[in-house]
Amino acid sequence: MTVSRRSVLGMLGASALATGFGTSLAKAGGAEGPQVSPDQALAMLRKGNTDYLAGSYDASLSNNARRLQIAKGQKPLAIVVGCSDSRVAPEILFGRGLGELFTIRIAGNTVDDAALGSIEYAVAELGTPLVVVLGHEKCGAVAAVDIVENNTVYPGAIGDMGEPIIPAVLGVRGKSGDLLDNAVRENVRRVVARLKISGELLEKPLQAGKLKIVGARYDLDDGKVEFIS
């Protein structure tokens, strides 16, 4: 049987990653484990949003000295799964600096295999103790799904992008309140629920109390981040 060079390299890469993940999980809680607990990381994000609203920001979090410091390695305190919307910049609205957030952004804050792998990497290899799934007010991707469900067709891959959000939109139809905002919140809840049962790389640290996965909603008008269950 002939095996291509690309296939061999792919298998070697997968093996190395699996070995690295296993080693990191075994070290969880030790000297190379998270520098903050999940609850401490969450408290830092809450405070950061409060500081952002107050117009206060610690410039030392993003200055030249900080840049040189983190060039040696990263230890992010949280993973943020957010929307690509240009108005929703996690580092700014959480008042954090360089190297503090491991950010994954895709329209509608959904999680595909590449995003899940990125999350697993940050948890297993970097020891990140918190995952925040961040939706936002007036999300265009969620609104587009509602339009698609009413037989509007988008060109290219835009329609495919919205497919993971369809169950959230359908799940809140007929409920009281604003349909779009209800769907935004439901989409966040569904992504959080999926991550919690995605596999041992997240499930084990969750069960051990070394990882927390939470949902949140950012308000474009007042700048507040509301953590939701």
MOPEVEN-V227524 format. One record per helix or strand of 3 or more residues. SS is the DSSP state (h for helix, s for strand). FROM is the first residue (numbers start at 1). LEN is the number of residues. If there is no record, write none. Layout:
ss=SS from=FROM len=LEN
ss=SS from=FROM len=LEN
This chain:
ss=h from=5 len=23
ss=h from=38 len=16
ss=h from=59 len=3
ss=h from=64 len=7
ss=s from=78 len=5
ss=h from=90 len=4
ss=s from=101 len=5
ss=h from=113 len=14
ss=s from=130 len=7
ss=h from=140 len=9
ss=h from=158 len=15
ss=h from=179 len=18
ss=h from=200 len=8
ss=s from=212 len=7
ss=s from=225 len=4
